[in-house]
Amino acid sequence: MLRFDPFHDIDTVARQLLGESAGTTRAPRFMPMDLFRAGDHYVLNADLPGVDPGSVDVSVDNGTLTLRAQRSTPSDEGVQWIASERFAGSFMRQLSLGDNVDADKISATYNNGVLSVTIPIAEKAKPRRIEISGSSSQPKTIEAGSSS
């Protein structure tokens, strides 16, 4: 399917002026992700299509969750690039974790180009009911009096 792109020629000129030709390795701009809370844990889903699962690294250090991945480019030997829009290189994303998560129980999976990280909420941060204690005496009635 062909679509008209009025900025294609401008993009081509800009890439040539900046010394970036088609088929060159470009640094990834970002790692798109979603983060949501589901019950007693958070779920982070990061899109990493085409990334080798062996290059994916998830670590926690001093309250910071770090996601790393590497996407390599195919060999340029004997190739004449027509378009090169997929980024290659190292991806990294860091998030600060609050005190309300259990960093020791964080788990991760990588399926179909999506990295899913499950971050459990710490027991101390979960909502709980507080019992109210009181005296065992009967309720007292206070009557309003008129001062004359």
N, C-alpha and C positions, 0 to 999 in steps of 0.2 A: 504494500500500500504506500503510495507516495502522497505526501502532504506538502503544501506550500509553506515555506518558512522564510518570512521576509528578512530575518536576521542572519541567515546562513552565510551570506557573503561577508557580512561584517564580522561574524565569528571567525571565519576563515582568515581574513586579513589580520584580525587581532592575534590569532594563534601564530601566524607567520611572523608578525612583528615582535612577539614575545619569545620567539625562538622555539615554539612548540609546534611540531608538525604531526600529522596523523600517524598513529602507530607508536607514539612515544609513551613511556610510562609516566603517568601523572599521579601525584599524591592524592589519596582519597580526601574528600572534603569533610565527611562526617560519617557516622554510623547511625542510621535512623533507628529509633527505638520507641517502644511503648512501655509505660510503667503504670501498673494499677494494683489496687488492693483487692484481694479476694478472700474474705473471711479473716483468718488468722495469719495471713502471709501476703507479701508483695510478689508480683510477677513482672519481670522485665523481659521483653521480647525484642531482640535486636536483629535487623535484617543484614545478613552477610552472604548473599548469593555468590556462588562460585568460589567460596573460601574453602581451602583444604581443612577438614576437621582436625587434623594433627597440628595445625598452626594456631588454633583457637586456645586462648589462655584466659582463665578467670581467676583473679586473686583478690584477697582482702588484706590490707595492711594499714594499721593504725586508723581504722574507721573509714577507709577509702576502698571502694569496690572498683577494680580495674579490669576492663575487658580489652583484650588484644587479639588481633587476627591478621593474617597475611594472605593476600591474593596475588598470585604471580601471573605474568603475562606469557603468552605463547612465544616461541622463538620468532624473531623477526627475519630469520634467514629464509630467503626466497619468497618473501611475502610483500605484496604491494597493498598497503592499507588504503581502503576507500573511506572508512569511517572508524573512529576509535573513541567511543564515548564511555566505556567502562573503565573505572579507575582501578589501578593496580598498585600494590605496595602494602604498607602497614596501616592498619586501622587501630585506633585506641580511643577508649571512652572511659572517663572516671566519674564516679558519683560518690558524694559524701554520704555515709550511713549515719543515722542518728543513733542515740543510745537505746532506742526502742526495738532494735532488731537483734536476733540471735545469730551473730556472725559465724559461730561454730557449726551451724546447721544449714548454711547456704548450699544449694545444689544447682547443677546446671546440666542441660542437655542441648544437643545440636542436631536438628533434623530438618531436612529439606531447605537448607540455607537460612534457618532461623535459630539463633541462640536464645534459649529460654533459661532464665535464672530465677530460681525460687528463693525468696528471702523471708524466712519465718520471723514473726513478731515475737519478741522476748516475753516470757511469762509475766515478768514484772510490769510490762507495758499493756497487757491485756486488761480490758475492763472487768471489774469484779464488783460484787455486791458487798457493801459495808454494813455489818450488823450494828444496830443502834442499841446501846444498853441504857438502862434508866433505873431509878429507884424502885423498890418493890412495893412502895406504899401506894395507896389508892389515890386517884386523881383528886385534886383539891379544887373546890369551887371558890372563886373569888367574886364577891358581890361588890357592886359599886354602891357606895354610900353617899348621901348628900350631906354636905357640911352646912350647918345652919348658923 
